[in-house]
Amino acid sequence: MASTPLDILDNDILPRLPAKSLVRFKCVSKKWLALISSHEFILRHLDYALSSNSNQLLILTGNDGCLYSFNLDLPKTPAVKLPSFGVEPFVVGSCNGLVCIQSYRPCCLVLLNPSTGSYREIPSLLPPRRCSALNFGFGYDCNNDDYKVVRIVDRYPSMGFLGHQMDRIVHVYSSRANSWEVIERTSPQDSMGNRENGVLINNNLLHWKFWSLQEGKYQIRCFNLCEKQWTHDVPLPDYMGSIMHSANDIRDGLLDFGVLEGCLYLSTKNPQQPVIDIWVMHEYGVKKSWVKVFQISDSCVFGSLQVSPIAYDSLNHQILLRTANKTEHKVLWYDIKGETTKSAEINGVADCIWIDVCKGSLVNVPGGSQIRKSAQKDGKEALISSHEFILCHLDYAISSNSNQLLILTGNDCCLYSFNLELPKIPAIKLPSFGVEPFVVGSCNGLLCIQSSSPYRLVLLNPSTGSYRQTPSLIPPRRWSALNFGFGILWESVKMVSFINKNLLHWKFWSLEEGKYRSCCFNLCENKWTRDVPLPDYMGNDIRDVLLDFGVLDGCLYLSTKNPQQSVVDIWVMNKYGVKESWVKRFQIPDSYVFGSLQVSPIAYETIRFFLEQQTKLSIRSFWYDIKGETTKSAEINGVADCLWIDVCKGSLVNVPGGSQIGKSVPKDGQEGTQI
């Protein structure tokens, strides 16, 4: 960071980052706090977000009736549940990263920035009675620096409304004045649909579609927030349905309209082909600028009452679609070139009732408060606890040679964690979950631990103390080997750490072939998938020749006795699954490991390896210098003797559904308590 010019960092790099990340970066220094909070930086960040295809958030209404925020730029990051302001929340609209949300019980409106947590409740109006349509719109009055909400109510004047003309009342809320005013009260010659959001162009022009009773066709009318009045109708294209005289045919022709890439769009049914046309108005207000940009021919959108393009992925030439009919709502990616659709998976939200799009920004809600301000975490804690930071920390730990922990089973039958990078710091005793603990394996900094009394399995992060006890299986009887990701009879089954995080390997002795095989179990497919080819180590017909296999620096390794020389060979498979990629990495003179039943490289440090040696009587660990071909004992501060050694990455990854280890040791069948 020191080598990066500050003006480039402040003016070019930081404004491109997601708003949520910038909120956390306020804790880095006072300078960054002042910079990121400044009005100029907020506007610069907003301008970049609006002019680019980045910082796009989906605001989803889940089938649980809750709102979620999902970042399209980070599809692997789970959707974030937004705070609840009432029952049946409904997104009115978004502008400059602010979202206007309406709920029914209680009946209220809220302005919210989902990226920063800033919000403000809007003074309520009385719920209208006898209304046929209630619609809202949200936008920004740039002339007065004022965010405004428009409410349009079509209602009948009395209970006996048949034969009576409707009244239309237009209210406008000003965030500056924090009050509502009546702008218009008329008897319209057209009708509106119910709960149809105003479509925003240029931040201040809200649009609704009306069915003209006099002309028998749809019209799109514009309300100018700066002038607080209806100003003009937007000309529609000749989408080959407006010449029909049947009102029902015309209504079915226009499915939806909205904004795509800053331009008005229409989705219409094509009366001559079984396709849906998407029209875009490239020059606002000019009828001739309407262009049919693409057609949707996939059968999965047929029968939809609404087809709405939400966002455009220019890199993959895909459109994110929202479709709706009488029974269900769908979110789909439509491939324009291939003319195919596939379901858009939203991480963290199984099904959604509605979906809107919003830009991530740092814009403050005028007069707003901070959500749960008293309960908010300190900025540094929030940064370190964030999903993005945890993944970044994990990626660095996995790609580098750092954050390596040894998990040791001491001769007191307790587990210890020891940091290889801090050899002077004593090993830390891990909590006991039962008698005779045994490490099944590790992945992403999480350990799986098995104990025999009581018989159970526990997932544990030794760095954070997060843990979870897995449901128990009945212990098997009269078994020779228990194949549950670890070995009980050492000469029969051996657990090997993950390759690519989802491929587990064991070695088996083939009674038919009279040699060892390495078999792979794919966790994604839940089945055995392949045998891994072994090198020709000149002894694969002798069981004692293959001492061990495992993972070293992300690659499979073998340790074998060389039948021609008094050495132990360490083989490494540089390209997974390719037999020719096996390379004899180094040799260990037999005098150092004489009589070993197992020789396992545990960790690598530039020119020396940390080795574990097992004989019939003991297990010892030592550093082996490759160049000098010498060994020296590896002293583990705090653990005099150990029965077993495993390696694990230190990480911040949370155990799914886990609890935090409390001051007391959790009892059998109980979860840990929060400190």
URLIN-V34227 format. One record per backbone hydrogen bond with DSSP energy under -0.5 kcal/mol. NH is the residue of the N-H (numbers start at 1). CO is the residue of the C=O. E is the energy in kcal/mol with one decimal. If there is no record, write none. Layout:
nh->{NH	NH}
co->{CO	CO}
e->{E	E}
//
This chain:
nh->{4	5	9	10	11	12	13	14	16	17	22	23	24	25	26	26	27	28	33	34	35	36	37	38	38	42	43	44	45	46	47	48	49	50	51	52	57	57	58	59	59	60	60	61	62	62	63	65	68	69	70	72	72	73	74	77	79	80	81	82	87	89	90	92	92	93	95	98	99	100	101	101	102	103	104	105	108	108	109	110	111	112	113	114	117	119	120	122	132	133	135	137	139	140	141	142	144	145	146	148	149	150	151	152	153	154	155	155	156	157	161	164	167	168	169	170	171	171	172	173	174	175	178	179	181	183	183	184	186	188	191	195	197	198	199	200	201	204	204	205	206	206	207	208	210	211	212	212	213	213	214	216	217	219	220	221	221	222	223	224	224	225	225	228	229	231	232	234	235	239	244	247	250	251	252	253	253	254	255	255	256	258	260	263	264	265	266	267	268	269	270	271	275	276	277	278	279	279	280	281	282	282	284	286	287	289	290	291	293	293	294	296	297	301	302	304	305	306	308	310	311	313	314	317	318	319	320	321	321	322	323	323	324	325	330	332	333	334	334	335	335	336	336	337	339	340	342	344	345	346	347	349	353	354	356	358	360	368	369	371	373	375	376	376	382	383	384	385	386	386	390	391	392	393	394	395	396	397	398	399	400	405	405	406	407	407	408	408	409	410	410	411	413	416	417	418	420	420	422	425	427	428	430	435	437	438	440	440	441	443	446	447	448	449	449	450	451	452	453	453	456	456	458	459	460	461	462	465	467	468	470	483	484	484	490	492	493	496	498	499	502	503	504	504	505	506	508	510	510	511	514	515	516	517	518	519	519	520	521	522	522	523	523	526	527	529	530	532	533	537	542	545	546	546	547	547	548	550	552	555	556	557	558	559	560	561	562	563	567	568	569	569	570	571	571	572	573	574	574	576	578	579	581	582	583	585	585	586	588	590	592	593	596	597	598	600	602	603	605	607	608	609	610	611	611	612	613	614	615	620	622	623	624	625	625	626	626	627	629	630	632	634	635	637	639	643	644	646	648	650	651	658	659	661	670}
co->{1	3	5	6	7	8	8	9	13	14	18	19	20	21	22	23	24	25	29	30	31	32	33	34	35	38	39	40	41	42	43	44	45	46	47	48	55	358	70	57	356	58	68	354	60	66	351	62	60	80	58	56	70	56	71	74	347	69	79	67	105	65	102	90	100	100	98	95	112	93	99	110	90	108	87	87	103	106	122	101	120	99	118	112	113	369	111	109	154	154	152	150	148	203	146	140	141	141	141	139	173	137	171	135	169	133	153	167	130	165	159	161	155	186	153	184	151	169	181	149	179	147	174	174	172	170	181	170	168	186	211	134	195	136	207	198	205	201	202	201	204	223	199	221	219	191	210	217	189	211	189	212	212	210	234	208	219	232	206	222	229	204	223	224	224	222	222	220	233	237	241	245	246	247	248	249	250	250	253	267	267	265	263	260	281	258	279	256	277	253	275	269	273	296	268	294	266	277	291	264	280	289	282	283	285	286	287	280	278	291	278	276	295	298	299	301	324	324	322	320	320	318	312	313	313	334	311	319	332	308	321	330	306	328	323	321	342	319	332	333	340	317	334	317	335	335	333	331	343	349	345	346	61	61	59	57	55	365	119	117	370	372	372	373	378	379	380	381	382	383	386	387	388	389	390	391	392	393	394	395	396	403	648	418	405	646	406	416	644	408	414	641	410	408	428	406	404	418	419	422	637	417	415	453	413	450	438	448	448	446	443	460	441	447	458	438	456	435	435	454	451	454	449	468	447	466	460	461	659	459	457	481	482	486	488	489	489	505	442	503	499	499	502	521	496	519	517	508	515	509	510	510	540	508	532	506	517	530	504	520	527	502	521	522	522	520	520	518	531	535	539	542	542	543	545	559	559	557	555	552	573	550	571	548	569	545	567	561	565	588	560	567	586	558	569	583	556	572	581	574	575	577	578	579	572	570	583	570	568	566	589	589	593	614	614	612	610	610	608	605	605	624	603	609	622	600	620	598	618	613	611	632	609	623	630	607	624	607	625	625	623	621	633	635	636	409	409	407	405	403	649	655	467	465	667}
e->{-1.2	-0.5	-2.2	-3.0	-2.3	-2.2	-2.0	-2.6	-1.4	-1.7	-1.9	-2.1	-1.5	-1.9	-0.6	-0.8	-1.5	-1.8	-2.1	-2.4	-2.6	-3.0	-1.6	-0.7	-1.1	-2.1	-2.1	-2.2	-2.9	-2.2	-2.8	-2.0	-2.1	-2.6	-2.0	-1.3	-0.6	-3.8	-3.3	-0.5	-2.7	-0.7	-2.7	-2.6	-0.7	-2.9	-1.6	-2.0	-2.4	-2.9	-2.4	-2.4	-0.7	-0.5	-1.1	-1.6	-3.4	-3.2	-0.5	-2.8	-2.4	-0.6	-2.4	-0.6	-3.0	-1.1	-2.4	-2.3	-3.3	-2.8	-0.6	-2.9	-3.3	-2.3	-2.1	-0.9	-1.5	-0.9	-0.6	-2.4	-3.0	-2.7	-2.9	-0.7	-2.7	-2.6	-2.2	-3.0	-2.4	-1.5	-2.5	-1.8	-2.3	-3.8	-3.5	-0.9	-0.6	-0.7	-2.0	-2.2	-1.4	-2.9	-2.5	-3.1	-2.3	-2.5	-0.6	-2.6	-2.5	-0.5	-1.8	-2.4	-3.2	-3.0	-2.2	-2.7	-2.8	-0.5	-2.3	-3.2	-2.2	-2.2	-1.8	-1.1	-1.6	-3.2	-0.5	-1.3	-2.4	-0.6	-1.6	-1.2	-0.6	-1.9	-2.8	-0.5	-2.3	-0.7	-0.5	-2.1	-0.7	-2.7	-1.5	-1.7	-3.1	-2.8	-0.7	-2.7	-1.5	-0.6	-0.7	-2.0	-0.7	-2.5	-0.6	-2.4	-0.6	-2.7	-3.3	-0.5	-2.6	-2.9	-0.6	-1.7	-1.2	-2.3	-0.7	-3.2	-0.5	-1.6	-1.1	-0.6	-1.8	-2.6	-2.1	-1.0	-0.6	-1.3	-0.8	-2.5	-1.5	-1.6	-2.8	-1.6	-0.5	-2.2	-2.0	-2.6	-2.4	-2.5	-2.1	-0.6	-2.1	-2.1	-2.7	-2.3	-2.9	-0.6	-2.6	-2.7	-0.9	-1.7	-0.6	-2.1	-0.7	-1.4	-1.7	-2.3	-1.7	-1.1	-1.1	-2.8	-0.6	-1.5	-1.2	-1.6	-2.2	-1.7	-2.9	-4.1	-0.9	-3.3	-0.9	-0.9	-2.0	-2.2	-3.0	-0.6	-3.6	-2.5	-0.5	-2.3	-1.9	-2.1	-2.4	-2.2	-3.1	-3.0	-0.5	-0.6	-3.3	-2.0	-0.7	-0.5	-1.7	-0.8	-1.9	-2.5	-0.8	-0.5	-0.7	-2.2	-3.8	-1.2	-2.1	-2.8	-3.2	-2.5	-3.2	-1.8	-1.1	-0.6	-0.8	-0.6	-2.9	-2.1	-2.4	-2.0	-0.7	-0.9	-2.2	-2.2	-2.3	-2.9	-2.2	-2.8	-2.0	-2.2	-2.5	-2.3	-1.6	-0.6	-3.7	-3.5	-0.5	-3.1	-0.7	-2.6	-2.8	-0.7	-2.8	-1.6	-2.2	-2.5	-2.8	-2.5	-1.9	-0.6	-1.1	-1.6	-3.6	-3.1	-2.8	-2.6	-0.6	-2.3	-0.6	-3.2	-1.0	-2.2	-2.2	-3.6	-2.3	-0.5	-3.0	-3.2	-2.2	-2.1	-1.0	-0.6	-1.5	-0.8	-2.4	-3.1	-2.5	-2.8	-0.7	-2.8	-2.6	-2.3	-2.3	-0.7	-1.6	-0.8	-0.8	-2.1	-2.0	-1.1	-0.6	-1.8	-0.8	-1.5	-0.6	-2.6	-0.6	-1.9	-3.0	-0.7	-2.7	-0.7	-2.0	-0.7	-0.5	-2.7	-0.6	-2.3	-0.6	-2.8	-3.2	-0.5	-2.6	-3.1	-0.7	-1.6	-1.3	-2.2	-0.9	-3.2	-0.6	-1.6	-2.2	-1.1	-0.6	-0.6	-0.9	-2.2	-1.5	-1.6	-3.1	-1.6	-0.5	-2.3	-2.1	-2.8	-2.4	-2.8	-2.3	-0.7	-1.9	-2.5	-2.9	-0.5	-2.4	-2.9	-0.6	-2.8	-2.8	-1.0	-1.7	-0.5	-2.1	-0.7	-1.5	-1.7	-2.5	-2.1	-1.1	-1.1	-2.5	-3.6	-1.8	-0.7	-1.9	-3.1	-1.5	-2.7	-3.7	-1.1	-3.2	-1.7	-1.9	-2.4	-3.1	-0.7	-3.2	-2.2	-3.2	-2.5	-3.1	-2.5	-2.0	-2.8	-3.1	-0.5	-3.2	-2.2	-0.6	-0.5	-1.5	-0.8	-1.9	-1.9	-0.9	-0.8	-2.1	-4.5	-1.1	-2.1	-2.7	-3.1	-0.5	-2.6	-3.0	-1.8	-2.3}
//
